[in-house]
Amino acid sequence: MFCREEAVQVHRELTTIQERGAGLAFIGNGNRHHARAFADGFEIEAPLYVDTERASYRALEMRRGFRATLGSRASLSNMRRALKAGFRQGLTRGDAWQLGGVVVVAPSGAVLYSHRSEAAGDKAPVAAILASLERA
Amino acid sequence: MSQVPEAAARAVIRDLEGRGLELRSLWRERTVVLVFLRHFG
């Protein structure tokens, strides 16, 4: 459910992101059939890619592990928030213990913003993502 | 400001047609917001 929540919330800002001269892309660690079902189900128009080996996740130091995902106090309160907002957990497609994050990268390769989830449901604030584009 | 690690820039991802591309191709022409999802579910 967190995955849906984050994807939908950031995707709502697609027009604003584009107005600021930037692009948006999603990367998941399930296979491409899962990715396509996800994109169709949530009407995701931004490009979607898969990294089943999770090489990019490792290189960007995204966290992984049970304690970091569902075995934490923070993930429980995040779960209550997501449920309240109407997001439900679907069948998990991909690595259940992998956490994600958001990285904003300029054409020079400079990292303008980064957020690595510390627990399941720990999302990057959308306002912070958009603010980083003003500095681009 | 920090740079994307070389290993990340060169990491190969795949589009939905199964074509491989380096992660850095996503920011070659313009700034990009990359959302790394936990999983598709």
Backbone of each chain as nested JSON, in Angstrom:
{
  "chains": [
    {"id": "A", "residues": [
      {"number": 1, "name": "MET", "atoms": {"N": [0.819, -1.216, 0.0], "CA": [0.0, 0.0, 0.0], "C": [0.847, 1.257, 0.0]}},
      {"number": 2, "name": "PHE", "atoms": {"N": [2.039, 1.192, 0.667], "CA": [2.878, 2.385, 0.718], "C": [3.385, 2.747, -0.661]}},
      {"number": 3, "name": "CYS", "atoms": {"N": [3.68, 1.682, -1.379], "CA": [4.214, 1.854, -2.716], "C": [3.196, 2.594, -3.59]}},
      {"number": 4, "name": "ARG", "atoms": {"N": [1.925, 2.191, -3.444], "CA": [0.853, 2.851, -4.203], "C": [0.715, 4.292, -3.766]}},
      {"number": 5, "name": "GLU", "atoms": {"N": [0.733, 4.477, -2.464], "CA": [0.526, 5.81, -1.897], "C": [1.59, 6.768, -2.433]}},
      {"number": 6, "name": "GLU", "atoms": {"N": [2.852, 6.351, -2.371], "CA": [3.93, 7.239, -2.809], "C": [3.848, 7.497, -4.311]}},
      {"number": 7, "name": "ALA", "atoms": {"N": [3.644, 6.439, -5.062], "CA": [3.603, 6.595, -6.519], "C": [2.485, 7.55, -6.936]}},
      {"number": 8, "name": "VAL", "atoms": {"N": [1.312, 7.368, -6.344], "CA": [0.168, 8.2, -6.724], "C": [0.391, 9.644, -6.302]}},
      {"number": 9, "name": "GLN", "atoms": {"N": [0.913, 9.848, -5.096], "CA": [1.105, 11.218, -4.612], "C": [2.144, 11.979, -5.427]}},
      {"number": 10, "name": "VAL", "atoms": {"N": [3.235, 11.345, -5.775], "CA": [4.25, 12.035, -6.58], "C": [3.722, 12.228, -8.002]}},
      {"number": 11, "name": "HIS", "atoms": {"N": [3.008, 11.221, -8.503], "CA": [2.508, 11.288, -9.866], "C": [1.507, 12.423, -10.057]}},
      {"number": 12, "name": "ARG", "atoms": {"N": [0.777, 12.761, -8.976], "CA": [-0.172, 13.886, -9.045], "C": [0.539, 15.189, -9.406]}},
      {"number": 13, "name": "GLU", "atoms": {"N": [1.84, 15.249, -9.112], "CA": [2.613, 16.465, -9.358], "C": [3.323, 16.435, -10.707]}},
      {"number": 14, "name": "LEU", "atoms": {"N": [2.983, 15.457, -11.548], "CA": [3.68, 15.306, -12.829], "C": [3.694, 16.604, -13.644]}},
      {"number": 15, "name": "THR", "atoms": {"N": [2.556, 17.272, -13.721], "CA": [2.484, 18.512, -14.506], "C": [3.409, 19.583, -13.925]}},
      {"number": 16, "name": "THR", "atoms": {"N": [3.389, 19.726, -12.599], "CA": [4.256, 20.719, -11.951], "C": [5.719, 20.394, -12.202]}},
      {"number": 17, "name": "ILE", "atoms": {"N": [6.063, 19.126, -12.096], "CA": [7.448, 18.691, -12.329], "C": [7.866, 19.058, -13.756]}},
      {"number": 18, "name": "GLN", "atoms": {"N": [6.978, 18.794, -14.706], "CA": [7.292, 19.089, -16.109], "C": [7.374, 20.593, -16.359]}},
      {"number": 19, "name": "GLU", "atoms": {"N": [6.511, 21.357, -15.673], "CA": [6.543, 22.82, -15.823], "C": [7.872, 23.393, -15.332]}},
      {"number": 20, "name": "ARG", "atoms": {"N": [8.477, 22.669, -14.398], "CA": [9.774, 23.122, -13.879], "C": [10.931, 22.556, -14.693]}},
      {"number": 21, "name": "GLY", "atoms": {"N": [10.6, 22.008, -15.839], "CA": [11.636, 21.553, -16.766], "C": [12.255, 20.208, -16.427]}},
      {"number": 22, "name": "ALA", "atoms": {"N": [11.594, 19.473, -15.552], "CA": [12.167, 18.187, -15.149], "C": [11.29, 17.031, -15.62]}},
      {"number": 23, "name": "GLY", "atoms": {"N": [11.785, 15.838, -15.448], "CA": [11.039, 14.639, -15.795], "C": [10.792, 13.819, -14.539]}},
      {"number": 24, "name": "LEU", "atoms": {"N": [9.971, 12.806, -14.686], "CA": [9.647, 11.918, -13.572], "C": [9.765, 10.494, -14.07]}},
      {"number": 25, "name": "ALA", "atoms": {"N": [10.387, 9.631, -13.291], "CA": [10.467, 8.219, -13.664], "C": [10.357, 7.373, -12.402]}},
      {"number": 26, "name": "PHE", "atoms": {"N": [9.715, 6.228, -12.546], "CA": [9.583, 5.287, -11.438], "C": [10.458, 4.074, -11.72]}},
      {"number": 27, "name": "ILE", "atoms": {"N": [11.077, 3.557, -10.672], "CA": [11.882, 2.349, -10.803], "C": [11.407, 1.372, -9.742]}},
      {"number": 28, "name": "GLY", "atoms": {"N": [11.088, 0.167, -10.171], "CA": [10.622, -0.838, -9.225], "C": [11.518, -2.054, -9.288]}},
      {"number": 29, "name": "ASN", "atoms": {"N": [11.383, -2.952, -8.328], "CA": [12.257, -4.131, -8.338], "C": [11.501, -5.43, -8.625]}},
      {"number": 30, "name": "GLY", "atoms": {"N": [10.229, -5.306, -9.034], "CA": [9.507, -6.493, -9.488], "C": [9.832, -6.699, -10.97]}},
      {"number": 31, "name": "ASN", "atoms": {"N": [9.18, -7.65, -11.624], "CA": [9.483, -7.818, -13.052], "C": [8.617, -6.875, -13.89]}},
      {"number": 32, "name": "ARG", "atoms": {"N": [8.846, -6.845, -15.193], "CA": [8.172, -5.835, -16.015], "C": [6.681, -6.111, -16.181]}},
      {"number": 33, "name": "HIS", "atoms": {"N": [6.28, -7.359, -15.994], "CA": [4.849, -7.655, -16.075], "C": [4.136, -7.069, -14.857]}},
      {"number": 34, "name": "HIS", "atoms": {"N": [4.806, -7.156, -13.703], "CA": [4.265, -6.523, -12.501], "C": [4.201, -5.012, -12.702]}},
      {"number": 35, "name": "ALA", "atoms": {"N": [5.255, -4.481, -13.317], "CA": [5.344, -3.031, -13.522], "C": [4.226, -2.55, -14.434]}},
      {"number": 36, "name": "ARG", "atoms": {"N": [3.959, -3.33, -15.472], "CA": [2.915, -2.918, -16.411], "C": [1.538, -2.936, -15.739]}},
      {"number": 37, "name": "ALA", "atoms": {"N": [1.294, -3.965, -14.943], "CA": [0.014, -4.061, -14.23], "C": [-0.129, -2.887, -13.26]}},
      {"number": 38, "name": "PHE", "atoms": {"N": [0.979, -2.532, -12.638], "CA": [0.984, -1.42, -11.689], "C": [0.682, -0.104, -12.417]}},
      {"number": 39, "name": "ALA", "atoms": {"N": [1.345, 0.104, -13.535], "CA": [1.153, 1.338, -14.312], "C": [-0.275, 1.446, -14.825]}},
      {"number": 40, "name": "ASP", "atoms": {"N": [-0.81, 0.323, -15.305], "CA": [-2.181, 0.333, -15.83], "C": [-3.182, 0.558, -14.705]}},
      {"number": 41, "name": "GLY", "atoms": {"N": [-2.974, -0.124, -13.595], "CA": [-3.909, -0.049, -12.474], "C": [-4.007, 1.335, -11.868]}},
      {"number": 42, "name": "PHE", "atoms": {"N": [-2.9, 2.058, -11.883], "CA": [-2.892, 3.379, -11.243], "C": [-2.767, 4.518, -12.244]}},
      {"number": 43, "name": "GLU", "atoms": {"N": [-2.929, 4.173, -13.523], "CA": [-2.885, 5.185, -14.584], "C": [-1.63, 6.037, -14.485]}},
      {"number": 44, "name": "ILE", "atoms": {"N": [-0.503, 5.351, -14.322], "CA": [0.788, 6.029, -14.243], "C": [1.24, 6.348, -15.671]}},
      {"number": 45, "name": "GLU", "atoms": {"N": [1.395, 7.636, -15.952], "CA": [1.81, 8.052, -17.295], "C": [3.31, 8.253, -17.395]}},
      {"number": 46, "name": "ALA", "atoms": {"N": [3.954, 8.441, -16.266], "CA": [5.406, 8.643, -16.266], "C": [6.09, 7.318, -16.607]}},
      {"number": 47, "name": "PRO", "atoms": {"N": [7.281, 7.367, -17.208], "CA": [7.96, 6.108, -17.539], "C": [8.275, 5.274, -16.297]}},
      {"number": 48, "name": "LEU", "atoms": {"N": [8.169, 3.992, -16.483], "CA": [8.372, 3.045, -15.392], "C": [9.44, 2.052, -15.836]}},
      {"number": 49, "name": "TYR", "atoms": {"N": [10.386, 1.784, -14.963], "CA": [11.48, 0.865, -15.28], "C": [11.589, -0.175, -14.177]}},
      {"number": 50, "name": "VAL", "atoms": {"N": [12.288, -1.252, -14.482], "CA": [12.498, -2.267, -13.455], "C": [13.985, -2.56, -13.276]}},
      {"number": 51, "name": "ASP", "atoms": {"N": [14.312, -2.897, -12.05], "CA": [15.678, -3.292, -11.709], "C": [15.567, -4.514, -10.803]}},
      {"number": 52, "name": "THR", "atoms": {"N": [15.37, -5.675, -11.434], "CA": [15.16, -6.888, -10.641], "C": [16.41, -7.293, -9.869]}},
      {"number": 53, "name": "GLU", "atoms": {"N": [17.581, -6.882, -10.36], "CA": [18.834, -7.207, -9.652], "C": [19.05, -6.248, -8.477]}},
      {"number": 54, "name": "ARG", "atoms": {"N": [18.339, -5.134, -8.49], "CA": [18.428, -4.09, -7.46], "C": [19.811, -3.438, -7.377]}},
      {"number": 55, "name": "ALA", "atoms": {"N": [20.55, -3.463, -8.494], "CA": [21.895, -2.854, -8.505], "C": [21.815, -1.359, -8.231]}},
      {"number": 56, "name": "SER", "atoms": {"N": [20.82, -0.696, -8.809], "CA": [20.708, 0.759, -8.596], "C": [20.315, 1.05, -7.153]}},
      {"number": 57, "name": "TYR", "atoms": {"N": [19.489, 0.204, -6.574], "CA": [19.093, 0.393, -5.166], "C": [20.332, 0.291, -4.266]}},
      {"number": 58, "name": "ARG", "atoms": {"N": [21.149, -0.73, -4.531], "CA": [22.346, -0.933, -3.701], "C": [23.312, 0.231, -3.865]}},
      {"number": 59, "name": "ALA", "atoms": {"N": [23.529, 0.652, -5.111], "CA": [24.501, 1.715, -5.378], "C": [24.049, 3.045, -4.759]}},
      {"number": 60, "name": "LEU", "atoms": {"N": [22.743, 3.226, -4.627], "CA": [22.226, 4.463, -4.027], "C": [21.943, 4.282, -2.533]}},
      {"number": 61, "name": "GLU", "atoms": {"N": [22.346, 3.121, -2.014], "CA": [22.256, 2.841, -0.571], "C": [20.836, 2.9, -0.024]}},
      {"number": 62, "name": "MET", "atoms": {"N": [19.899, 2.37, -0.821], "CA": [18.541, 2.236, -0.313], "C": [18.558, 1.103, 0.707]}},
      {"number": 63, "name": "ARG", "atoms": {"N": [17.805, 1.251, 1.775], "CA": [17.838, 0.265, 2.852], "C": [17.046, -0.997, 2.517]}},
      {"number": 64, "name": "ARG", "atoms": {"N": [17.445, -2.078, 3.18], "CA": [16.768, -3.35, 2.977], "C": [16.815, -4.13, 4.282]}},
      {"number": 65, "name": "GLY", "atoms": {"N": [15.757, -4.878, 4.578], "CA": [15.762, -5.734, 5.751], "C": [14.424, -5.718, 6.452]}},
      {"number": 66, "name": "PHE", "atoms": {"N": [14.156, -6.762, 7.224], "CA": [12.853, -6.863, 7.889], "C": [12.646, -5.746, 8.904]}},
      {"number": 67, "name": "ARG", "atoms": {"N": [13.641, -5.491, 9.745], "CA": [13.47, -4.47, 10.784], "C": [13.213, -3.1, 10.172]}},
      {"number": 68, "name": "ALA", "atoms": {"N": [13.836, -2.863, 9.031], "CA": [13.668, -1.569, 8.37], "C": [12.318, -1.477, 7.66]}},
      {"number": 69, "name": "THR", "atoms": {"N": [11.746, -2.611, 7.3], "CA": [10.507, -2.546, 6.522], "C": [9.29, -2.599, 7.44]}},
      {"number": 70, "name": "LEU", "atoms": {"N": [8.872, -3.798, 7.822], "CA": [7.629, -3.88, 8.594], "C": [7.87, -4.032, 10.09]}},
      {"number": 71, "name": "GLY", "atoms": {"N": [9.077, -4.434, 10.464], "CA": [9.346, -4.687, 11.881], "C": [9.73, -3.442, 12.66]}},
      {"number": 72, "name": "SER", "atoms": {"N": [9.119, -2.329, 12.357], "CA": [9.458, -1.118, 13.099], "C": [8.198, -0.393, 13.533]}},
      {"number": 73, "name": "ARG", "atoms": {"N": [8.31, 0.341, 14.602], "CA": [7.196, 1.119, 15.15], "C": [6.711, 2.145, 14.115]}},
      {"number": 74, "name": "ALA", "atoms": {"N": [7.651, 2.784, 13.43], "CA": [7.291, 3.815, 12.446], "C": [6.416, 3.232, 11.338]}},
      {"number": 75, "name": "SER", "atoms": {"N": [6.726, 2.009, 10.921], "CA": [5.959, 1.436, 9.809], "C": [4.502, 1.228, 10.212]}},
      {"number": 76, "name": "LEU", "atoms": {"N": [4.252, 0.931, 11.5], "CA": [2.868, 0.719, 11.952], "C": [2.066, 2.012, 11.886]}},
      {"number": 77, "name": "SER", "atoms": {"N": [2.668, 3.118, 12.324], "CA": [1.91, 4.371, 12.269], "C": [1.747, 4.818, 10.82]}},
      {"number": 78, "name": "ASN", "atoms": {"N": [2.742, 4.527, 9.986], "CA": [2.622, 4.852, 8.562], "C": [1.499, 4.04, 7.919]}},
      {"number": 79, "name": "MET", "atoms": {"N": [1.346, 2.787, 8.4], "CA": [0.317, 1.909, 7.86], "C": [-1.066, 2.471, 8.191]}},
      {"number": 80, "name": "ARG", "atoms": {"N": [-1.231, 2.96, 9.413], "CA": [-2.519, 3.553, 9.804], "C": [-2.843, 4.75, 8.905]}},
      {"number": 81, "name": "ARG", "atoms": {"N": [-1.807, 5.57, 8.643], "CA": [-2.016, 6.756, 7.802], "C": [-2.469, 6.361, 6.396]}},
      {"number": 82, "name": "ALA", "atoms": {"N": [-1.779, 5.38, 5.815], "CA": [-2.082, 4.965, 4.435], "C": [-3.474, 4.344, 4.342]}},
      {"number": 83, "name": "LEU", "atoms": {"N": [-3.841, 3.555, 5.359], "CA": [-5.156, 2.916, 5.349], "C": [-6.245, 3.972, 5.442]}},
      {"number": 84, "name": "LYS", "atoms": {"N": [-6.001, 4.978, 6.28], "CA": [-6.963, 6.049, 6.473], "C": [-7.18, 6.805, 5.154]}},
      {"number": 85, "name": "ALA", "atoms": {"N": [-6.115, 6.928, 4.377], "CA": [-6.203, 7.642, 3.103], "C": [-6.79, 6.76, 2.008]}},
      {"number": 86, "name": "GLY", "atoms": {"N": [-7.133, 5.525, 2.369], "CA": [-7.809, 4.649, 1.415], "C": [-6.902, 3.746, 0.6]}},
      {"number": 87, "name": "PHE", "atoms": {"N": [-5.598, 3.682, 0.922], "CA": [-4.694, 2.819, 0.16], "C": [-4.684, 1.433, 0.795]}},
      {"number": 88, "name": "ARG", "atoms": {"N": [-4.81, 0.411, -0.01], "CA": [-4.804, -0.964, 0.489], "C": [-3.616, -1.716, -0.078]}},
      {"number": 89, "name": "GLN", "atoms": {"N": [-3.18, -2.694, 0.679], "CA": [-2.054, -3.509, 0.221], "C": [-2.518, -4.461, -0.87]}},
      {"number": 90, "name": "GLY", "atoms": {"N": [-1.788, -4.494, -1.983], "CA": [-2.068, -5.48, -3.018], "C": [-1.088, -6.625, -2.828]}},
      {"number": 91, "name": "LEU", "atoms": {"N": [-1.106, -7.566, -3.734], "CA": [-0.159, -8.671, -3.693], "C": [1.242, -8.095, -3.883]}},
      {"number": 92, "name": "THR", "atoms": {"N": [2.149, -8.457, -2.996], "CA": [3.5, -7.914, -3.095], "C": [4.222, -8.497, -4.306]}},
      {"number": 93, "name": "ARG", "atoms": {"N": [4.665, -7.627, -5.196], "CA": [5.367, -8.088, -6.398], "C": [6.739, -7.463, -6.401]}},
      {"number": 94, "name": "GLY", "atoms": {"N": [7.733, -8.243, -6.097], "CA": [9.089, -7.726, -5.975], "C": [9.644, -8.147, -4.626]}},
      {"number": 95, "name": "ASP", "atoms": {"N": [10.739, -7.538, -4.245], "CA": [11.422, -7.875, -3.004], "C": [10.713, -7.188, -1.825]}},
      {"number": 96, "name": "ALA", "atoms": {"N": [10.068, -7.994, -0.978], "CA": [9.275, -7.438, 0.123], "C": [10.109, -6.677, 1.141]}},
      {"number": 97, "name": "TRP", "atoms": {"N": [11.399, -6.968, 1.22], "CA": [12.225, -6.335, 2.264], "C": [13.001, -5.127, 1.769]}},
      {"number": 98, "name": "GLN", "atoms": {"N": [12.85, -4.82, 0.495], "CA": [13.585, -3.673, -0.055], "C": [12.817, -2.383, 0.195]}},
      {"number": 99, "name": "LEU", "atoms": {"N": [13.503, -1.381, 0.681], "CA": [12.897, -0.06, 0.827], "C": [13.29, 0.789, -0.366]}},
      {"number": 100, "name": "GLY", "atoms": {"N": [12.563, 1.865, -0.56], "CA": [12.836, 2.724, -1.706], "C": [13.285, 4.104, -1.283]}},
      {"number": 101, "name": "GLY", "atoms": {"N": [12.993, 5.066, -2.141], "CA": [13.386, 6.439, -1.849], "C": [13.222, 7.283, -3.092]}},
      {"number": 102, "name": "VAL", "atoms": {"N": [13.62, 8.534, -2.97], "CA": [13.521, 9.463, -4.091], "C": [14.868, 10.152, -4.266]}},
      {"number": 103, "name": "VAL", "atoms": {"N": [15.341, 10.237, -5.511], "CA": [16.58, 10.941, -5.802], "C": [16.304, 11.87, -6.986]}},
      {"number": 104, "name": "VAL", "atoms": {"N": [16.651, 13.152, -6.823], "CA": [16.493, 14.116, -7.916], "C": [17.895, 14.395, -8.458]}},
      {"number": 105, "name": "VAL", "atoms": {"N": [18.082, 14.142, -9.749], "CA": [19.412, 14.259, -10.35], "C": [19.397, 15.25, -11.513]}},
      {"number": 106, "name": "ALA", "atoms": {"N": [20.363, 16.161, -11.516], "CA": [20.525, 17.15, -12.593], "C": [21.325, 16.511, -13.733]}},
      {"number": 107, "name": "PRO", "atoms": {"N": [21.258, 17.099, -14.933], "CA": [22.017, 16.536, -16.068], "C": [23.519, 16.396, -15.79]}},
      {"number": 108, "name": "SER", "atoms": {"N": [24.058, 17.214, -14.88], "CA": [25.482, 17.114, -14.528], "C": [25.771, 15.889, -13.669]}},
      {"number": 109, "name": "GLY", "atoms": {"N": [24.703, 15.22, -13.195], "CA": [24.887, 14.089, -12.286], "C": [24.842, 14.518, -10.827]}},
      {"number": 110, "name": "ALA", "atoms": {"N": [24.626, 15.824, -10.589], "CA": [24.543, 16.322, -9.215], "C": [23.221, 15.88, -8.583]}},
      {"number": 111, "name": "VAL", "atoms": {"N": [23.308, 15.459, -7.333], "CA": [22.107, 15.062, -6.598], "C": [21.506, 16.312, -5.968]}},
      {"number": 112, "name": "LEU", "atoms": {"N": [20.323, 16.721, -6.445], "CA": [19.667, 17.934, -5.942], "C": [18.859, 17.643, -4.685]}},
      {"number": 113, "name": "TYR", "atoms": {"N": [18.431, 16.399, -4.561], "CA": [17.622, 16.009, -3.406], "C": [17.675, 14.499, -3.29]}},
      {"number": 114, "name": "SER", "atoms": {"N": [17.707, 13.996, -2.079], "CA": [17.584, 12.546, -1.92], "C": [16.904, 12.238, -0.599]}},
      {"number": 115, "name": "HIS", "atoms": {"N": [16.136, 11.185, -0.636], "CA": [15.432, 10.711, 0.559], "C": [15.438, 9.198, 0.501]}},
      {"number": 116, "name": "ARG", "atoms": {"N": [16.024, 8.577, 1.509], "CA": [16.011, 7.11, 1.569], "C": [15.046, 6.713, 2.67]}},
      {"number": 117, "name": "SER", "atoms": {"N": [14.087, 5.886, 2.348], "CA": [13.108, 5.474, 3.352], "C": [13.803, 4.769, 4.501]}},
      {"number": 118, "name": "GLU", "atoms": {"N": [13.407, 5.139, 5.705], "CA": [13.972, 4.521, 6.909], "C": [13.082, 3.391, 7.411]}},
      {"number": 119, "name": "ALA", "atoms": {"N": [11.828, 3.395, 6.974], "CA": [10.869, 2.363, 7.383], "C": [9.805, 2.281, 6.307]}},
      {"number": 120, "name": "ALA", "atoms": {"N": [9.064, 1.167, 6.297], "CA": [7.996, 1.04, 5.307], "C": [7.029, 2.196, 5.489]}},
      {"number": 121, "name": "GLY", "atoms": {"N": [6.724, 2.896, 4.421], "CA": [5.773, 3.997, 4.491], "C": [6.411, 5.342, 4.78]}},
      {"number": 122, "name": "ASP", "atoms": {"N": [7.736, 5.368, 4.953], "CA": [8.442, 6.631, 5.171], "C": [8.685, 7.242, 3.796]}},
      {"number": 123, "name": "LYS", "atoms": {"N": [7.922, 8.272, 3.472], "CA": [7.959, 8.837, 2.126], "C": [8.674, 10.174, 2.094]}},
      {"number": 124, "name": "ALA", "atoms": {"N": [9.18, 10.508, 0.949], "CA": [9.779, 11.838, 0.764], "C": [8.646, 12.857, 0.709]}},
      {"number": 125, "name": "PRO", "atoms": {"N": [8.773, 14.001, 1.424], "CA": [7.724, 15.015, 1.318], "C": [7.685, 15.581, -0.101]}},
      {"number": 126, "name": "VAL", "atoms": {"N": [6.502, 15.57, -0.703], "CA": [6.369, 16.036, -2.086], "C": [6.848, 17.483, -2.221]}},
      {"number": 127, "name": "ALA", "atoms": {"N": [6.564, 18.311, -1.195], "CA": [6.977, 19.72, -1.244], "C": [8.501, 19.847, -1.343]}},
      {"number": 128, "name": "ALA", "atoms": {"N": [9.214, 18.967, -0.663], "CA": [10.682, 19.022, -0.695], "C": [11.21, 18.619, -2.075]}},
      {"number": 129, "name": "ILE", "atoms": {"N": [10.535, 17.666, -2.689], "CA": [10.935, 17.23, -4.039], "C": [10.765, 18.412, -5.007]}},
      {"number": 130, "name": "LEU", "atoms": {"N": [9.612, 19.073, -4.922], "CA": [9.326, 20.192, -5.834], "C": [10.269, 21.364, -5.565]}},
      {"number": 131, "name": "ALA", "atoms": {"N": [10.581, 21.605, -4.291], "CA": [11.486, 22.712, -3.942], "C": [12.865, 22.489, -4.553]}},
      {"number": 132, "name": "SER", "atoms": {"N": [13.296, 21.239, -4.635], "CA": [14.63, 20.961, -5.191], "C": [14.684, 21.312, -6.678]}},
      {"number": 133, "name": "LEU", "atoms": {"N": [13.526, 21.287, -7.339], "CA": [13.492, 21.602, -8.775], "C": [13.617, 23.104, -9.021]}},
      {"number": 134, "name": "GLU", "atoms": {"N": [13.242, 23.89, -8.025], "CA": [13.389, 25.343, -8.164], "C": [14.852, 25.734, -8.16]}},
      {"number": 135, "name": "ARG", "atoms": {"N": [15.667, 24.884, -7.531], "CA": [17.104, 25.176, -7.459], "C": [17.839, 24.647, -8.68]}},
      {"number": 136, "name": "ALA", "atoms": {"N": [17.144, 23.835, -9.482], "CA": [17.818, 23.178, -10.62], "C": [18.236, 24.196, -11.678]}}
    ]},
    {"id": "B", "residues": [
      {"number": 1, "name": "MET", "atoms": {"N": [27.799, 19.97, -3.684], "CA": [26.681, 19.045, -3.868], "C": [27.212, 17.68, -4.31]}},
      {"number": 2, "name": "SER", "atoms": {"N": [26.624, 16.62, -3.772], "CA": [27.156, 15.298, -4.093], "C": [26.736, 14.847, -5.495]}},
      {"number": 3, "name": "GLN", "atoms": {"N": [27.518, 13.974, -6.026], "CA": [27.247, 13.409, -7.353], "C": [26.675, 12.008, -7.187]}},
      {"number": 4, "name": "VAL", "atoms": {"N": [25.934, 11.571, -8.15], "CA": [25.436, 10.193, -8.133], "C": [26.644, 9.269, -8.227]}},
      {"number": 5, "name": "PRO", "atoms": {"N": [26.736, 8.251, -7.372], "CA": [27.872, 7.321, -7.458], "C": [27.931, 6.683, -8.852]}},
      {"number": 6, "name": "GLU", "atoms": {"N": [29.142, 6.472, -9.323], "CA": [29.354, 5.9, -10.657], "C": [28.609, 4.569, -10.824]}},
      {"number": 7, "name": "ALA", "atoms": {"N": [28.647, 3.768, -9.759], "CA": [27.997, 2.446, -9.841], "C": [26.494, 2.602, -10.065]}},
      {"number": 8, "name": "ALA", "atoms": {"N": [25.92, 3.65, -9.49], "CA": [24.484, 3.873, -9.673], "C": [24.226, 4.409, -11.081]}},
      {"number": 9, "name": "ALA", "atoms": {"N": [25.057, 5.341, -11.52], "CA": [24.882, 5.94, -12.843], "C": [24.936, 4.867, -13.935]}},
      {"number": 10, "name": "ARG", "atoms": {"N": [25.787, 3.874, -13.73], "CA": [25.965, 2.818, -14.734], "C": [25.063, 1.598, -14.52]}},
      {"number": 11, "name": "ALA", "atoms": {"N": [24.307, 1.595, -13.432], "CA": [23.43, 0.443, -13.164], "C": [22.445, 0.293, -14.323]}},
      {"number": 12, "name": "VAL", "atoms": {"N": [22.241, -0.94, -14.743], "CA": [21.352, -1.185, -15.882], "C": [19.932, -1.508, -15.398]}},
      {"number": 13, "name": "ILE", "atoms": {"N": [18.987, -0.723, -15.895], "CA": [17.574, -0.96, -15.605], "C": [16.919, -1.368, -16.927]}},
      {"number": 14, "name": "ARG", "atoms": {"N": [15.685, -1.814, -16.854], "CA": [14.995, -2.226, -18.083], "C": [13.665, -1.508, -18.223]}},
      {"number": 15, "name": "ASP", "atoms": {"N": [13.315, -1.182, -19.472], "CA": [11.996, -0.595, -19.697], "C": [10.982, -1.739, -19.796]}},
      {"number": 16, "name": "LEU", "atoms": {"N": [9.722, -1.387, -20.013], "CA": [8.684, -2.419, -19.981], "C": [8.709, -3.33, -21.207]}},
      {"number": 17, "name": "GLU", "atoms": {"N": [9.532, -2.973, -22.197], "CA": [9.714, -3.854, -23.357], "C": [10.889, -4.79, -23.125]}},
      {"number": 18, "name": "GLY", "atoms": {"N": [11.58, -4.618, -22.005], "CA": [12.716, -5.479, -21.685], "C": [14.048, -4.942, -22.169]}},
      {"number": 19, "name": "ARG", "atoms": {"N": [14.055, -3.73, -22.734], "CA": [15.306, -3.138, -23.223], "C": [16.104, -2.576, -22.049]}},
      {"number": 20, "name": "GLY", "atoms": {"N": [17.402, -2.911, -22.047], "CA": [18.259, -2.425, -20.97], "C": [18.785, -1.023, -21.268]}},
      {"number": 21, "name": "LEU", "atoms": {"N": [18.916, -0.207, -20.237], "CA": [19.529, 1.117, -20.388], "C": [20.202, 1.488, -19.074]}},
      {"number": 22, "name": "GLU", "atoms": {"N": [21.214, 2.341, -19.172], "CA": [21.894, 2.771, -17.957], "C": [21.04, 3.802, -17.238]}},
      {"number": 23, "name": "LEU", "atoms": {"N": [21.09, 3.758, -15.922], "CA": [20.278, 4.683, -15.117], "C": [20.564, 6.136, -15.51]}},
      {"number": 24, "name": "ARG", "atoms": {"N": [21.825, 6.449, -15.796], "CA": [22.192, 7.837, -16.086], "C": [21.545, 8.396, -17.347]}},
      {"number": 25, "name": "SER", "atoms": {"N": [21.041, 7.518, -18.206], "CA": [20.374, 8.021, -19.411], "C": [19.103, 8.797, -19.039]}},
      {"number": 26, "name": "LEU", "atoms": {"N": [18.592, 8.566, -17.831], "CA": [17.353, 9.239, -17.419], "C": [17.559, 10.718, -17.102]}},
      {"number": 27, "name": "TRP", "atoms": {"N": [18.794, 11.116, -16.783], "CA": [19.023, 12.543, -16.491], "C": [19.966, 13.2, -17.502]}},
      {"number": 28, "name": "ARG", "atoms": {"N": [20.194, 12.531, -18.604], "CA": [21.122, 13.065, -19.605], "C": [20.636, 14.405, -20.166]}},
      {"number": 29, "name": "GLU", "atoms": {"N": [19.335, 14.513, -20.416], "CA": [18.816, 15.72, -21.082], "C": [18.146, 16.722, -20.163]}},
      {"number": 30, "name": "ARG", "atoms": {"N": [17.648, 16.249, -19.046], "CA": [16.989, 17.174, -18.108], "C": [16.994, 16.559, -16.721]}},
      {"number": 31, "name": "THR", "atoms": {"N": [16.769, 17.435, -15.75], "CA": [16.698, 16.969, -14.363], "C": [15.572, 15.949, -14.251]}},
      {"number": 32, "name": "VAL", "atoms": {"N": [15.806, 14.914, -13.447], "CA": [14.759, 13.903, -13.299], "C": [14.507, 13.586, -11.823]}},
      {"number": 33, "name": "VAL", "atoms": {"N": [13.226, 13.389, -11.517], "CA": [12.822, 12.916, -10.189], "C": [12.704, 11.399, -10.309]}},
      {"number": 34, "name": "LEU", "atoms": {"N": [13.586, 10.683, -9.639], "CA": [13.56, 9.217, -9.691], "C": [12.905, 8.695, -8.422]}},
      {"number": 35, "name": "VAL", "atoms": {"N": [11.819, 7.977, -8.595], "CA": [11.139, 7.4, -7.432], "C": [11.428, 5.908, -7.422]}},
      {"number": 36, "name": "PHE", "atoms": {"N": [12.183, 5.474, -6.421], "CA": [12.487, 4.047, -6.273], "C": [11.406, 3.43, -5.401]}},
      {"number": 37, "name": "LEU", "atoms": {"N": [10.619, 2.567, -6.019], "CA": [9.495, 1.957, -5.316], "C": [9.972, 0.777, -4.492]}},
      {"number": 38, "name": "ARG", "atoms": {"N": [9.251, 0.499, -3.422], "CA": [9.591, -0.682, -2.623], "C": [9.321, -1.929, -3.443]}},
      {"number": 39, "name": "HIS", "atoms": {"N": [8.137, -1.994, -3.963], "CA": [7.756, -3.126, -4.817], "C": [6.462, -2.728, -5.497]}},
      {"number": 40, "name": "PHE", "atoms": {"N": [6.04, -3.522, -6.457], "CA": [4.792, -3.206, -7.14], "C": [3.674, -3.916, -6.403]}},
      {"number": 41, "name": "GLY", "atoms": {"N": [3.001, -3.263, -5.506], "CA": [1.936, -3.963, -4.793], "C": [1.158, -3.0, -3.941]}}
    ]}
  ]
}
